[in-house]
């Protein structure tokens, strides 16, 4: 990750000055999900009908929301919503968040760019994530983002956890203090199945 960071930084000269990129990487090691995160792409976990946002955006508007100066809805349409405060290529040393989450059978993971999470509400995410095969659900998510205007690139990846496994033999790195592994206000509609 540090090598990728330095490569982006070296190319951010001349007309590319200020260039950077987000990174969201996930590894499943036995019964654990390990997340490496920098920027405003997001990881979500749908478990037992409840949607958990696993990452917090590294952006100017997200910081304003955390400080109580903007609401989530105001941040969604703010003129500075694309200003990322932490990215690959932003500094010589990348400020990467790394943490682990135990996985359960039936969990569904969504990794996505802000082209999806920036225009599709978490209420709509839970409805779309609550059913269907991963490839069909990804298609529905991308269509929903395009239907909402599709103002940015749209990337989505879904992983369904089919069975539980033992946790790795090492302690999972905890989330950063301001990243909360807790449910959003969204729950699955009645009768929906969590995958």
N, C-alpha and C positions, 0 to 999 in steps of 0.2 A: 504494500500500500504506500509505503514511504517512497519507493522507486517511482510508482505511478504519479504520486504527488509532485516529485521533482521534475518528471518529464513534462507534466502540464505546466508547471511553474516556468521551466526553461522556454517553452513555446509561447508564453504569455508576454510577448514583446511587440513593439510597433503597433500595428492595427489590432493585435490580439491582447493588448495590455488590459489587465483586469479579468482575463478569461479564467474560468474555473469550471469545475463540474462536481456533481453530487456522486455519492457512492452508497449503495445499499447492497451488502453481501450477506448471504445466509448459508450456514453449513449445518446440516443435521448430523450430529454425532450420537449414535445410539438413541437414547431417549431425550436428547436435548437439542434445542435450537440455539445456535450461536449467531448473533447479529453484529455486523460491523457497519457503522453508519456515520456519514458526514453529509450534510446538506439537507434538502427538503423532500427527498423521496421517503416513502413511508412503508413500515411493516405493520400489518394488522394480524390479529389472531381471533378467529371465530371459534369459541368454545361454549358448548352447551347453550347455544342460542344467544350468547352475549358477545359483542364485538369489543375487542381490546386494541387500542392503538399502542403499539409497542415502542415506537420511536416518536420523538418530538422534533419538529422542524428546526433547523438551524437557519432561521431567517429573521429579518428585521420585524416583519409583522407578527411572527410567532412570539418574539420577545415582548412585543407590545401587548399581546394577548396575555402572556404570563404575568405581566406587570399590572394587568387590569385596565390598560389604556385603550384597548380595542376589544370588540367581541369577535368570536370566531367568524360570524357573518360579515362584519366589517373587514376583517383580514382577508376574507375570500375575494373581495372586490377592490381592495386598496391598490392605489397606483404603485406602491412599492412592494407588492406581494412577491415579486420575483427577485428581490434583493436578498441573496443568500449571505449569511454572516459567517459561515464556516463551510469551506469547500476544498476539494482537491485542487491544488494550484494556487490557493489563497495565501499561503505562508510557506516558509521553508520546512517547517515541521507540521505534519498533518495532525489536527486535533480530532482523533477518531474516537467515537463511542463504541465500546465493545461490551456486550453483555449476553447472558444466557438465560433461557427459559425452559423449564421442563415441559415435555410434550405428552399429551394423552391421546389415546385412540379416539378418532372422531374429530380431532382438531383440524381446522382449515386455515392455512396461512395465505395471506395476500401480500405480495411485494409490489409496490407501484410507484410510478413517478407522479410528480405534482400535476401533470397533465390529466391525471385521473382524480386524485384526491382533492385537487383544487377546484373542481367543478361538479363532482358528484358527492352529494351529502352522505354523511355516515349512516343516516337512516336508509337512504337508497342502497348504500353498500351492503348493509346487513340483509336487505331484501334480496338483492342479487346474489350474494354469497351463500344464501341459505338453501340453495338447491341447484341441481344440475351437475353434469360432469365438468371437470376443470376447464377443458377447452371451450365448451359451450358458455360457461360462465365468464371466461376471459373475453370472449366475443361480445357478450352482453354488456360487460363493463366498458369496453372500448366504444361500443355503440352509444352507451349512455353518455360517456364523456364527449363524443362527437356531437350528439344531440344537444348537449349543453353548450355548444359553441366550439369545443376542441381548440382552445387558444394556444396549446403547448403540445409538445410531444407526449404521446400516451403509451405507457408501458405497463404491463400487468403480468404477473406470474402467480399462479395458484398452486399450492402444494397441499394435498390431503394426507393426513397421517392415518395410516390404515391399522397400525397396531402399536401397542406400547412396548417400550424396550427399557432396559435398565439405564440409569443415568451413567455418564462416563465416570471414570475413576478419579476425576479431578473436580475441584470446586468450581461451579459455574461463576463466571464474572458477574457481579451484581450490576444492575442498571445504574447510570449516573443519578445523583440525588434528585435532579429535577425531572427525570424520566420516570413516569409512574406506570407500573404494570397494573392497570385497573381498568374496569370497563368504562366505555363511553356511556352516554345516556341511551344507547340503542339496545334494544332486545329484539329477538326474532319475532315476527308476527306469529300469532297462535297457529299451530298446525305446521309451522315450518320445521324443517329438519336441519340440524347442524351436521356438517360433513366432517 
